[in-house]
Amino acid sequence: MGNAKSSAMSKQILEDLKLNTKFSEDELSQWYENFQKQCPSGRISPEEFKKIYERFFPDSDAASYAQHVFRSFDTNDDGTLDFKEYIIALHMTSTGKTEQKLEWAFSLFDVDKNGYITKSEVAEICQAIFKLIPKDAQENLPADENTPEKRADKLWSFFNKKDNGNVMFFYIFLYNLLVFIYIICII
């Protein structure tokens, strides 16, 4: 995907990123320069990615969430993130359109990448997210969300599925997730 060996970003990658992100050529060049300094190999390994998350969440267990986020960003499934995957992920999660963010959320929850989301996958992601929440903040959560299991059950209930059902299509997931977010924002 990315240009891992060269010290300069290829014109093709630059044009592709300019077309698919909101970043300018100058911003992309700066990001690339910093990426090359931090990752001389031109790739981020799962271990390096986990360390980045551990810096953002020093008082939490970020390992399992970082693993899931890494998996969702590694679009070519080669076990590393190249510059292009990194920038697309950065764009999508920070300045991307709502639909792009929701597509990413679907890929995060679709742990086995089979196009379906099961209740066990929702529970696995909720468990990983819950580990990021400081203990004192966990105590302040509403009673129906104060454990990863309760949080997973609450999210799953918005899909109107039985425990052994699954969410098959992205747009069904998108619709139900939007309803869930809307309800949470109103409450």
Summary of the structure (lengths in Angstrom):
residues: 187
radius of gyration: 18.1
end to end distance: 42.9
largest distance: 53.0
contacts: 496
relative contact order: 0.10
helix: 62%
strand: 4%
